[in-house]
Amino acid sequence: MIDQSSTRDAYDAVAGIYAELFSDVLRTLPVERAFLGAFAELVDGPVADLGCGPGHITAHLSDLGLDAFGVDLSPEMVALARRAHPDLRFDEGTMTALDLADGSVGGILSSYSLIHTPPSDLPLVFAEFHRVLAPGGHAVLGFFAGDDPEPEPFDHKVALAYRWSPDALMGLMGQAGFREVARVRREPHEGERPFQHVHLLVCKDGGDAVQIP
């Protein structure tokens, strides 16, 4: 089993501060709101917000009319999300072993929740995404962009994180059985880290789930 305890503990320690800083952040991000709106129009079925943090984007997806629920590694984040949004479902869990049935969701959102995943573990994560998504289901990945084909580690302040070349990340998703639908890349706003932001929209075509040896 992959040890994610250090990342979990780091986010437990800053959960309250994180919620104060980011629970209203979508109000300042029109590009992200537009992309999520397009995602909402395409999705048919429940949506899993993986790495949901304090639940602010899960709630936004619900406001868009989706049957959205959140999953997070951090118990403290889950507790905050449940208190802030008692009408929505939030569970503890890990993206490497989701407690979801095969083909049980129509959409997945991973908003900057992959940035702490060691590069060697990404194929396992994407195989899980493929497993739980219904054929024709869509996923959105948000992450910090890098220009190097290799992942670029950086100090995220909370835990070690990585920047990714969008083409390299999409290559891994392609190997896992996804095709690209759209991508958007924007420059950082004032006060953000000096990295470009990328959102990828991908689709799972029909066929058998990808097996990891």
Secondary structure as UniProt FT lines:
FT   HELIX           5..22
FT   TURN            23..24
FT   HELIX           25..28
FT   HELIX           30..42
FT   STRAND          47..50
FT   TURN            53..54
FT   HELIX           56..63
FT   TURN            64..65
FT   STRAND          68..72
FT   HELIX           75..84
FT   TURN            86..87
FT   STRAND          89..92
FT   TURN            95..96
FT   TURN            102..103
FT   STRAND          105..111
FT   TURN            115..116
FT   HELIX           119..121
FT   HELIX           122..132
FT   STRAND          133..145
FT   STRAND          152..155
FT   STRAND          160..164
FT   HELIX           166..175
FT   TURN            176..177
FT   STRAND          178..186
FT   TURN            190..191
FT   STRAND          197..204
//
